[in-house]
Amino acid sequence: MAMKIVTPRTLAKRYARCARNAAQSFIAGAANPRSGEPRDLKRAARKYAAAIERRKGAYARGFAPYREILARLELPPRGEKGSNANWERVRIVCEALHNEKLRRASLHVAR
């Protein structure tokens, strides 16, 4: 059974949305600190959001090789909650991603 993976475009949009939300949470925390003086970081947050928008394509390109690995995986069917079949699915995914990471690291060192 193949994994269902979102498109790179959807992934990039999700990345940008989550990063914007994180920026807003950071601003709220800075405005109401547990200790110290409140800080107004709205300008910094706008700059951060703009940088995220510029980089979301790079994020999608960087994740693309891993996305392709996940899309090609053939996984056993899901089991009941807590079953060993589910742990096997996790092992297959982790092993595939780890092998790709090692492959890419060896290419980087070889340069």
C-alpha positions, -999 to 999 in steps of 0.1 A, spaced: 0 0 0 15 33 -11 16 63 12 -6 93 3 17 123 1 6 159 -5 19 178 -36 51 199 -32 30 231 -38 6 221 -10 35 213 13 51 247 6 19 265 14 15 246 46 51 254 56 45 291 50 12 291 69 26 273 99 57 296 100 34 327 99 14 312 128 46 306 147 56 342 142 23 354 156 27 332 186 62 345 191 49 381 190 22 373 215 47 358 239 71 387 235 42 412 242 33 393 274 65 378 289 66 360 321 94 382 332 111 413 319 97 441 298 71 435 270 85 440 235 69 451 203 81 428 175 55 434 148 81 448 124 104 418 129 74 394 124 66 411 91 102 406 79 101 370 91 68 363 72 83 379 41 114 358 43 93 326 47 73 335 16 105 339 -3 119 306 9 89 283 7 100 271 -28 134 262 -14 117 243 14 97 223 -11 128 216 -33 147 205 -2 120 181 9 113 168 -27 138 139 -25 123 126 7 88 131 -6 97 109 -36 111 82 -12 79 83 8 57 82 -23 75 51 -36 72 31 -4 50 0 -3 38 -4 32 19 -33 48 -17 -25 57 -24 -7 89 -31 -29 119 -52 -24 149 -41 3 174 -8 -7 190 -3 -37 167 32 -49 156 21 -43 120 20 -6 127 55 -7 142 67 -24 110 52 4 89 72 29 111 104 9 107 101 8 69 95 46 67 124 54 91 148 31 74 140 45 40 144 81 51 176 73 71 191 55 40 184 86 19 199 109 45 231 87 45 232 86 7 229 124 5 255 129 32 280 107 14 274 127 -18 280 159 1 313 146 15 325 134 -19 324 169 -34 
